[in-house]
């Protein structure tokens, strides 16, 4: 692997490693490590998972000062999950850098959600061990902040509130459609619209599809607040 590719990754991480072997270990799948007798990312994955959970817990604790423990736990679980972390890994373009065995390469290991999630956690741990907790915290906050859902103290996000509002009035569930994607691969901006019975209720954009859906749902809720629809005419009549 050329140093230039690692340097580019360090720029995306905004962290220059003093010990690059930590980063290389974070990018080494167990299959490759076994074949080449090199350490793999499994231990780092364990540590990175704990670091991410701690930072996200701190973020949520500060953001929702009155939220109960149970709701904070549910919200953290919704953020620190395989889908989200693999999405972050794709944004950082980690896939092409993962060292895999030939078997894993043939089966598309670099695009597997589980592997990308593991590597994301391992890279966070590598930053933590190389630069300390503050460096890891800054990285996690930068990566996670765009993915913080807009929650009220009732623990419902905007998508959930929109769903409840529509169903309470007898409407079917809304549909979310991806309408565009701009920006570089490592920092994409997604555009989404939410529709009901073919009519647009709201539009939004964000650095993940889920974040864009939340913005669109928020706009849809504002639409519903300003014009209460009658069932026969639809919500945008």
Secondary structure in CASP SS format (residue, H / E / C, confidence):
PFRMAT SS
TARGET T0000
AUTHOR 0000-0000-0000
METHOD secondary structure of the structure
MODEL  1
X C 1.00
X C 1.00
X H 1.00
X H 1.00
X H 1.00
X H 1.00
X H 1.00
X H 1.00
X H 1.00
X H 1.00
X H 1.00
X H 1.00
X H 1.00
X C 1.00
X C 1.00
X C 1.00
X C 1.00
X C 1.00
X C 1.00
X H 1.00
X H 1.00
X H 1.00
X H 1.00
X H 1.00
X H 1.00
X H 1.00
X C 1.00
X E 1.00
X C 1.00
X H 1.00
X H 1.00
X H 1.00
X H 1.00
X H 1.00
X H 1.00
X H 1.00
X C 1.00
X C 1.00
X C 1.00
X C 1.00
X C 1.00
X H 1.00
X H 1.00
X H 1.00
X H 1.00
X H 1.00
X H 1.00
X H 1.00
X H 1.00
X H 1.00
X H 1.00
X H 1.00
X H 1.00
X H 1.00
X H 1.00
X H 1.00
X H 1.00
X H 1.00
X H 1.00
X H 1.00
X H 1.00
X H 1.00
X H 1.00
X C 1.00
X C 1.00
X C 1.00
X C 1.00
X C 1.00
X H 1.00
X H 1.00
X H 1.00
X H 1.00
X H 1.00
X H 1.00
X H 1.00
X H 1.00
X H 1.00
X H 1.00
X H 1.00
X C 1.00
X C 1.00
X H 1.00
X H 1.00
X H 1.00
X H 1.00
X H 1.00
X H 1.00
X H 1.00
X H 1.00
X H 1.00
X H 1.00
X C 1.00
X C 1.00
X C 1.00
X H 1.00
X H 1.00
X H 1.00
X C 1.00
X E 1.00
X C 1.00
X C 1.00
X H 1.00
X H 1.00
X H 1.00
X H 1.00
X H 1.00
X C 1.00
X C 1.00
X H 1.00
X H 1.00
X H 1.00
X C 1.00
X H 1.00
X H 1.00
X H 1.00
X H 1.00
X H 1.00
X H 1.00
X H 1.00
X H 1.00
X H 1.00
X H 1.00
X H 1.00
X H 1.00
X H 1.00
X H 1.00
X H 1.00
X H 1.00
X H 1.00
X H 1.00
X H 1.00
X C 1.00
X H 1.00
X H 1.00
X H 1.00
X H 1.00
X H 1.00
X H 1.00
X H 1.00
X H 1.00
X H 1.00
X H 1.00
X H 1.00
X H 1.00
X H 1.00
X C 1.00
X C 1.00
X C 1.00
X C 1.00
X C 1.00
X E 1.00
X C 1.00
X C 1.00
X C 1.00
X C 1.00
X C 1.00
X E 1.00
X H 1.00
X H 1.00
X H 1.00
X H 1.00
X H 1.00
X H 1.00
X H 1.00
X H 1.00
X H 1.00
X H 1.00
X H 1.00
X C 1.00
X C 1.00
X C 1.00
X C 1.00
X C 1.00
X C 1.00
X E 1.00
X E 1.00
X E 1.00
X E 1.00
X E 1.00
X E 1.00
X E 1.00
X E 1.00
X C 1.00
X C 1.00
X H 1.00
X H 1.00
X H 1.00
X C 1.00
X E 1.00
X E 1.00
X E 1.00
X E 1.00
X E 1.00
X E 1.00
X E 1.00
X E 1.00
X C 1.00
X C 1.00
X E 1.00
X E 1.00
X E 1.00
X E 1.00
X E 1.00
X E 1.00
X E 1.00
X E 1.00
X C 1.00
X C 1.00
X H 1.00
X H 1.00
X H 1.00
X H 1.00
X H 1.00
X H 1.00
X H 1.00
X H 1.00
X H 1.00
X H 1.00
X H 1.00
X H 1.00
X H 1.00
X H 1.00
X H 1.00
X H 1.00
X H 1.00
X H 1.00
X C 1.00
X C 1.00
X C 1.00
X E 1.00
X C 1.00
X C 1.00
X C 1.00
X E 1.00
X C 1.00
X C 1.00
X C 1.00
END
